[in-house]
Amino acid sequence: MNARRVLETPTCAARPRARQRGGTYLLVLGMGTMLTVIGLSIGVAGRIAARTTAAERDWAEAGVLAQAGAELALVTINNESKWRAIRPNNNWNPAVTIGNGRVAWKLSDESDNDLSNSRSDPVLVTAEAGVGAAQRRFSVRAVPGVARGLPVLSAGLYSGSTVTISAPLSVSGGPIGTAATLNNSAALSADVNALAVINTGTIAGFVTTPAAAMSTPTTDVLYTYQPDGTQISFASIPSGRIENQILSASNNPYGAQNAAGVYFIRVPASSTLRIRDSIIRATLLVQLQAGAKLVIDNLVAWDPPSAGMPSLITVGDIGSEVTVSPDAGTVTVTAAQLNALGIQIGLLTLASAPSELHGLFHVAGGSATTFESSPQIVGTWISDGPVTVGRATKIVVDPQLAANPPAGYSIPNDTMTAIPGSFSWQSR
């Protein structure tokens, strides 16, 4: 009996140990499987993260390169004097390699799809960059710099020929200039820039000789404005006199109004156009045929129709003349006041203004200019032909002319500059 117990005891004790070994094996196998799965998951996640990071990096780099492409475009055209002529509108330039990507750019004139027809048109600069699978497009608008007025606009009086002064002349705010000889026999109060000076009077100011000639527009400048002007027939002006009238954008006693205030008059050969006792708020374009004359006298108040517009441009044939002799005083424009029967019962005052000439006055061509009476000019008088000062004259330079020059009287600034806040990202 004791022997049986001794033999049975080991057999009963061995079964639990076998079950423990099996459970341990399963546990180890399960843990191994879990570690394998975890390892695979980590590997897959790592590859996904790596791919995501690479795509994000390419996307970011493509964005930087697209912006750099727009800057490259601006640098390129600002170093090409004829880029508007040689670069087609809305045409991609060949791509170039920058960093890890490639960049191309193009220029577009959104106003009329023509880059070459105007130096003042803004331009849309578009750049596209690709890095890997990332493609991005960036655009910005650019405009040319502000044009500067021709240096001649800083002078009070300038002649492309001789200047003869036989009466007191005062020019303040700028010099008097001539591309030839200045002959002075009176009291001249001005700085003088001339090729040569013959002085038998007095000059209160700095004299520079020989001074370089100043650039002035050609006679074509008149035809720059003429297409926008309204023609006034010389025959419609009684006796060739604009007298006791207001000529402006809103008033033309001789025909249709011009919203821009620009009017064109052709004066026949040997005829005279006289402007007197009138208020002019317009750009007047006058073509003087052979032997024709333009006379500005009595009381005249003259201003351009708006800032950045000239007051007078004349183009004269051989033998034509311009005489400037308005008196100091006040211009009062009146009109007849009629009763119901059409009978004149009095005069009605329409407007009044000081008798002064304001703005830019250009006598282009060979016309001779003579200053008589006591004209008061605030602005700049340019004459391609000879100038004579026969009566006391006062000229005050208007700095706004150089700051806001009329078309044709400026030095273009072709440097293209990005407009702040005009950039945008575009879909491809």
Secondary structure per residue as TSV (DSSP state, phi and psi in degrees):
chain	resnum	aa	ss	phi	psi
A	1	M	-	360.0	-43.8
A	2	N	H	-66.5	-36.0
A	3	A	H	-64.5	-36.9
A	4	R	H	-64.3	-41.8
A	5	R	H	-64.5	-37.0
A	6	V	H	-65.0	-39.6
A	7	L	H	-73.1	-33.4
A	8	E	H	-77.9	-29.8
A	9	T	H	-59.5	-48.3
A	10	P	H	-61.2	-38.7
A	11	T	H	-63.1	-42.7
A	12	C	H	-67.4	-32.2
A	13	A	H	-76.6	-24.1
A	14	A	H	-73.8	-29.9
A	15	R	H	-65.8	-44.0
A	16	P	H	-61.0	-37.2
A	17	R	H	-65.2	-37.2
A	18	A	H	-64.0	-43.0
A	19	R	H	-63.1	-37.3
A	20	Q	H	-63.4	-40.1
A	21	R	H	-65.0	-37.8
A	22	G	H	-66.1	-41.9
A	23	G	H	-63.9	-39.2
A	24	T	H	-63.6	-40.0
A	25	Y	H	-62.2	-45.9
A	26	L	H	-63.1	-38.9
A	27	L	H	-62.8	-44.8
A	28	V	H	-64.1	-42.7
A	29	L	H	-62.4	-42.2
A	30	G	H	-64.0	-42.6
A	31	M	H	-64.2	-38.7
A	32	G	H	-63.4	-41.3
A	33	T	H	-63.1	-43.8
A	34	M	H	-61.7	-41.8
A	35	L	H	-65.2	-36.3
A	36	T	H	-63.8	-46.5
A	37	V	H	-61.4	-44.2
A	38	I	H	-61.5	-42.5
A	39	G	H	-63.4	-43.6
A	40	L	H	-62.2	-41.9
A	41	S	H	-62.3	-42.3
A	42	I	H	-63.8	-40.6
A	43	G	H	-63.9	-44.8
A	44	V	H	-64.0	-45.6
A	45	A	H	-60.8	-38.6
A	46	G	H	-65.0	-42.1
A	47	R	H	-65.5	-41.2
A	48	I	H	-62.3	-44.7
A	49	A	H	-62.4	-40.8
A	50	A	H	-63.9	-43.5
A	51	R	H	-65.9	-40.4
A	52	T	H	-62.8	-44.1
A	53	T	H	-62.9	-40.5
A	54	A	H	-64.9	-42.2
A	55	A	H	-64.3	-42.4
A	56	E	H	-64.5	-38.4
A	57	R	H	-64.8	-43.6
A	58	D	H	-62.9	-40.9
A	59	W	H	-61.7	-45.4
A	60	A	H	-65.5	-42.3
A	61	E	H	-67.1	-37.7
A	62	A	H	-62.1	-37.0
A	63	G	H	-64.0	-44.2
A	64	V	H	-63.4	-42.9
A	65	L	H	-67.7	-35.3
A	66	A	H	-62.7	-42.5
A	67	Q	H	-66.4	-39.4
A	68	A	H	-64.2	-33.8
A	69	G	H	-63.7	-39.3
A	70	A	H	-64.8	-40.1
A	71	E	H	-66.2	-39.1
A	72	L	H	-61.0	-40.6
A	73	A	H	-61.2	-45.1
A	74	L	H	-65.2	-41.6
A	75	V	H	-62.7	-40.8
A	76	T	H	-63.7	-51.0
A	77	I	H	-70.9	-28.3
A	78	N	T	-73.7	-8.4
A	79	N	T	-109.0	9.3
A	80	E	-	-119.5	112.7
A	81	S	T	-68.0	-25.1
A	82	K	T	-118.9	33.4
A	83	W	H	-63.1	-32.9
A	84	R	H	-64.2	-30.5
A	85	A	H	-84.9	-32.6
A	86	I	H	-97.2	-13.4
A	87	R	S	-108.0	116.2
A	88	P	-	-64.5	150.7
A	89	N	T	-68.7	136.7
A	90	N	T	57.1	37.9
A	91	N	-	-120.1	124.3
A	92	W	-	-69.5	133.1
A	93	N	-	-79.8	153.9
A	94	P	-	-55.0	138.8
A	95	A	-	-68.6	146.4
A	96	V	E	-123.6	152.2
A	97	T	E	-86.2	127.8
A	98	I	E	-135.6	122.0
A	99	G	T	61.6	-128.8
A	100	N	T	-94.6	8.7
A	101	G	E	-136.2	-174.4
A	102	R	E	-125.9	143.5
A	103	V	E	-130.2	135.4
A	104	A	E	-129.3	156.5
A	105	W	E	-146.5	161.1
A	106	K	E	-146.6	163.6
A	107	L	E	-120.7	140.1
A	108	S	E	-137.2	133.8
A	109	D	-	-97.0	104.0
A	110	E	T	-74.0	-17.9
A	111	S	T	-76.6	-43.4
A	112	D	T	-145.1	11.7
A	113	N	S	59.9	27.7
A	114	D	-	-137.7	109.7
A	115	L	S	-73.7	-25.3
A	116	S	S	-93.7	-8.9
A	117	N	S	-88.5	-8.4
A	118	S	-	-155.4	127.3
A	119	R	T	-76.2	-10.7
A	120	S	T	-99.1	-5.0
A	121	D	-	-69.1	139.7
A	122	P	-	-70.1	163.4
A	123	V	E	-133.5	138.0
A	124	L	E	-94.0	118.6
A	125	V	E	-99.7	123.0
A	126	T	E	-122.3	131.3
A	127	A	E	-125.8	142.0
A	128	E	E	-127.4	134.1
A	129	A	E	-129.1	144.5
A	130	G	E	-129.8	129.5
A	131	V	E	-131.8	114.8
A	132	G	T	61.0	-129.3
A	133	A	T	-87.8	-6.0
A	134	A	E	-82.7	129.1
A	135	Q	E	-129.7	125.2
A	136	R	E	-135.6	148.9
A	137	R	E	-129.4	131.9
A	138	F	E	-129.9	139.4
A	139	S	E	-135.5	155.0
A	140	V	E	-151.8	145.2
A	141	R	E	-93.5	141.7
A	142	A	E	-131.0	148.1
A	143	V	E	-130.0	152.5
A	144	P	E	-69.9	157.6
A	145	G	E	-68.3	170.4
A	146	V	E	-71.9	128.7
A	147	A	E	-67.4	147.4
A	148	R	E	-103.8	143.6
A	149	G	E	-68.0	148.2
A	150	L	-	-58.2	143.1
A	151	P	G	-54.0	-27.6
A	152	V	G	-62.5	-23.4
A	153	L	G	-71.0	-11.5
A	154	S	G	-91.4	-0.3
A	155	A	-	-97.6	152.9
A	156	G	S	-82.6	-39.2
A	157	L	E	-141.7	131.6
A	158	Y	E	-141.7	137.2
A	159	S	E	-128.3	139.0
A	160	G	S	-82.6	-0.3
A	161	S	S	-129.3	-152.5
A	162	T	-	-78.4	154.0
A	163	V	E	-123.5	125.0
A	164	T	E	-118.3	122.7
A	165	I	E	-118.7	115.4
A	166	S	-	-122.8	9.7
A	167	A	S	-143.3	158.7
A	168	P	-	-55.0	134.9
A	169	L	E	-134.2	127.1
A	170	S	E	-119.9	124.1
A	171	V	E	-126.1	118.4
A	172	S	E	-121.6	151.5
A	173	G	S	87.5	-5.6
A	174	G	S	-179.2	171.4
A	175	P	-	-88.1	173.4
A	176	I	E	-103.8	136.7
A	177	G	E	-134.3	154.9
A	178	T	E	-151.5	144.2
A	179	A	E	-83.2	-2.0
A	180	A	E	-126.9	-134.7
A	181	T	E	-102.1	137.6
A	182	L	E	-101.5	121.0
A	183	N	E	-106.0	116.2
A	184	N	E	-122.3	125.8
A	185	S	-	-126.1	16.5
A	186	A	S	-130.7	-163.4
A	187	A	E	-92.8	108.0
A	188	L	E	-107.3	120.1
A	189	S	E	-112.2	93.1
A	190	A	S	-176.2	155.4
A	191	D	-	-75.8	143.2
A	192	V	E	-122.4	129.1
A	193	N	E	-120.5	111.9
A	194	A	E	-145.6	159.9
A	195	L	E	-66.7	-39.9
A	196	A	E	-153.7	156.9
A	197	V	E	-131.6	130.1
A	198	I	E	-114.8	114.0
A	199	N	E	-124.3	115.6
A	200	T	S	-114.6	2.2
A	201	G	S	-109.5	-138.4
A	202	T	E	-127.5	144.4
A	203	I	E	-126.7	116.0
A	204	A	-	-101.2	90.7
A	205	G	S	161.4	172.3
A	206	F	-	-80.1	137.7
A	207	V	E	-114.6	124.4
A	208	T	E	-116.8	116.8
A	209	T	S	-142.1	143.5
A	210	P	S	-76.4	136.5
A	211	A	-	-103.2	144.2
A	212	A	-	-66.3	143.8
A	213	A	-	-66.0	146.4
A	214	M	-	-91.5	147.3
A	215	S	-	-78.0	134.7
A	216	T	-	-132.4	153.3
A	217	P	-	-64.8	155.2
A	218	T	-	-79.4	178.3
A	219	T	T	-63.6	-16.7
A	220	D	H	-63.5	-16.6
A	221	V	H	-61.2	-32.1
A	222	L	H	-61.1	-39.9
A	223	Y	H	-77.6	-8.8
A	224	T	H	-68.6	-37.0
A	225	Y	H	-92.3	-24.8
A	226	Q	G	-57.6	-40.3
A	227	P	G	-59.4	-25.8
A	228	D	G	-93.7	0.9
A	229	G	S	-97.4	165.2
A	230	T	E	-107.7	128.0
A	231	Q	E	-79.3	135.1
A	232	I	-	-107.5	118.9
A	233	S	-	-67.2	132.0
A	234	F	G	-59.5	-34.1
A	235	A	G	-66.2	-21.2
A	236	S	G	-82.3	-7.5
A	237	I	S	-96.5	110.9
A	238	P	G	-55.7	124.2
A	239	S	G	56.4	17.9
A	240	G	G	70.1	23.4
A	241	R	E	-117.3	122.0
A	242	I	E	-89.6	98.2
A	243	E	E	-133.0	133.7
A	244	N	S	53.7	47.4
A	245	Q	-	-133.1	161.6
A	246	I	E	-113.9	124.3
A	247	L	E	-117.8	116.6
A	248	S	E	-154.5	-177.4
A	249	A	T	-62.4	-30.4
A	250	S	T	-102.6	1.9
A	251	N	B	-149.3	120.3
A	252	N	-	-136.6	102.6
A	253	P	T	-70.2	-3.0
A	254	Y	T	-116.4	10.3
A	255	G	S	155.9	-152.2
A	256	A	-	-67.8	145.6
A	257	Q	-	-76.0	154.5
A	258	N	-	-119.5	121.0
A	259	A	T	-61.2	-27.5
A	260	A	T	-88.6	-8.1
A	261	G	-	73.5	34.0
A	262	V	E	-114.9	125.2
A	263	Y	E	-131.5	144.4
A	264	F	E	-121.4	130.6
A	265	I	E	-129.7	128.2
A	266	R	E	-102.9	117.1
A	267	V	E	-93.7	119.7
A	268	P	-	-61.4	160.9
A	269	A	T	-54.9	137.0
A	270	S	T	64.6	11.6
A	271	S	-	-99.5	164.9
A	272	T	E	-125.3	129.1
A	273	L	E	-101.5	120.7
A	274	R	E	-115.1	131.2
A	275	I	E	-116.3	120.8
A	276	R	E	-154.4	152.0
A	277	D	E	46.6	45.7
A	278	S	E	-138.4	161.5
A	279	I	E	-113.7	119.8
A	280	I	E	-110.9	121.5
A	281	R	E	-123.7	62.2
A	282	A	S	-155.7	163.7
A	283	T	E	-94.2	116.0
A	284	L	E	-105.1	123.9
A	285	L	E	-106.6	119.8
A	286	V	E	-124.4	123.9
A	287	Q	E	-103.7	116.9
A	288	L	E	-100.0	113.8
A	289	Q	-	-79.8	176.0
A	290	A	T	-49.5	123.9
A	291	G	T	76.6	2.3
A	292	A	-	-76.9	158.4
A	293	K	E	-132.6	147.8
A	294	L	E	-119.0	124.8
A	295	V	E	-123.2	127.5
A	296	I	E	-114.9	110.7
A	297	D	E	-145.7	-178.3
A	298	N	E	61.5	-118.2
A	299	L	E	-119.5	123.0
A	300	V	E	-140.0	126.5
A	301	A	E	-109.3	116.1
A	302	W	E	-128.1	127.0
A	303	D	E	-136.1	152.1
A	304	P	-	-68.5	160.7
A	305	P	S	-68.2	-24.3
A	306	S	S	-163.8	165.9
A	307	A	T	-62.0	144.0
A	308	G	T	81.9	11.6
A	309	M	-	-120.3	144.8
A	310	P	-	-74.7	163.1
A	311	S	S	-91.4	-43.6
A	312	L	E	-145.8	133.4
A	313	I	E	-131.1	121.6
A	314	T	E	-117.5	147.0
A	315	V	E	-125.1	120.9
A	316	G	E	-116.7	139.8
A	317	D	-	-80.8	-178.2
A	318	I	T	-58.9	132.2
A	319	G	T	84.0	0.6
A	320	S	-	-78.4	156.5
A	321	E	E	-139.9	152.2
A	322	V	E	-127.5	123.6
A	323	T	E	-116.2	128.0
A	324	V	E	-117.0	108.3
A	325	S	E	-146.1	47.7
A	326	P	E	-76.2	143.6
A	327	D	-	-83.7	160.8
A	328	A	S	-77.3	148.4
A	329	G	S	148.4	-156.4
A	330	T	E	-124.2	128.1
A	331	V	E	-84.2	129.6
A	332	T	E	-125.4	115.2
A	333	V	E	-96.6	125.9
A	334	T	E	-122.5	162.4
A	335	A	E	-140.0	151.9
A	336	A	E	-67.2	133.8
A	337	Q	E	-99.5	121.5
A	338	L	E	-109.8	151.1
A	339	N	-	-88.9	-174.0
A	340	A	T	-62.8	-21.8
A	341	L	T	-92.5	1.0
A	342	G	S	83.0	13.4
A	343	I	-	-91.2	132.3
A	344	Q	E	-67.4	127.2
A	345	I	E	-119.1	-3.9
A	346	G	E	169.4	-178.1
A	347	L	E	-112.4	137.3
A	348	L	E	-109.5	124.8
A	349	T	E	-75.9	124.0
A	350	L	E	-91.0	-42.4
A	351	A	E	-165.5	161.3
A	352	S	E	-145.6	151.1
A	353	A	E	-162.1	156.5
A	354	P	E	-63.3	143.5
A	355	S	S	-79.3	91.5
A	356	E	-	-146.5	153.8
A	357	L	E	-106.5	117.9
A	358	H	E	-113.2	138.5
A	359	G	E	111.9	-156.7
A	360	L	E	-101.5	125.9
A	361	F	E	-122.1	122.9
A	362	H	E	-127.8	117.1
A	363	V	E	-99.8	95.0
A	364	A	E	-90.1	153.5
A	365	G	E	91.7	-154.7
A	366	G	S	-97.6	7.4
A	367	S	-	-60.7	140.3
A	368	A	E	-86.4	142.1
A	369	T	E	-114.9	132.4
A	370	T	E	-126.8	128.6
A	371	F	E	-99.1	121.4
A	372	E	-	-128.6	-178.1
A	373	S	S	54.3	-134.4
A	374	S	-	-137.4	65.7
A	375	P	-	-67.0	144.1
A	376	Q	E	-113.9	118.1
A	377	I	E	-120.6	128.4
A	378	V	E	-116.9	101.5
A	379	G	E	148.9	-137.8
A	380	T	E	-137.7	135.4
A	381	W	E	-114.8	120.9
A	382	I	E	-114.9	132.3
A	383	S	E	-134.5	123.9
A	384	D	S	-71.4	-30.0
A	385	G	S	-92.7	-171.9
A	386	P	-	-69.3	151.7
A	387	V	E	-124.7	135.6
A	388	T	E	-125.3	130.4
A	389	V	E	-106.8	104.0
A	390	G	-	-103.1	-12.9
A	391	R	S	-137.9	162.5
A	392	A	-	-54.9	129.3
A	393	T	E	-135.3	141.0
A	394	K	E	-126.0	128.9
A	395	I	E	-127.5	130.9
A	396	V	E	-120.5	121.4
A	397	V	-	-70.1	135.7
A	398	D	-	-98.3	110.8
A	399	P	H	-63.9	-17.9
A	400	Q	H	-67.2	-22.2
A	401	L	H	-64.6	-44.3
A	402	A	H	-72.9	-32.6
A	403	A	H	-74.6	-32.6
A	404	N	S	-132.9	71.9
A	405	P	-	-71.5	145.1
A	406	P	-	-65.2	156.4
A	407	A	T	-57.0	135.6
A	408	G	T	92.5	-11.1
A	409	Y	S	-119.4	30.8
A	410	S	E	-131.9	162.7
A	411	I	E	-103.7	112.2
A	412	P	E	-61.3	147.5
A	413	N	E	-113.4	100.5
A	414	D	E	-86.0	2.1
A	415	T	E	-68.1	118.6
A	416	M	E	-85.6	132.1
A	417	T	E	-127.2	134.5
A	418	A	E	-64.7	139.8
A	419	I	-	-82.6	120.0
A	420	P	T	-56.5	134.8
A	421	G	T	82.4	3.2
A	422	S	-	-94.8	-0.4
A	423	F	-	-75.4	155.5
A	424	S	E	-158.7	153.3
A	425	W	E	-95.6	136.5
A	426	Q	E	-119.1	148.8
A	427	S	-	-77.9	148.5
A	428	R	-	-83.8	360.0
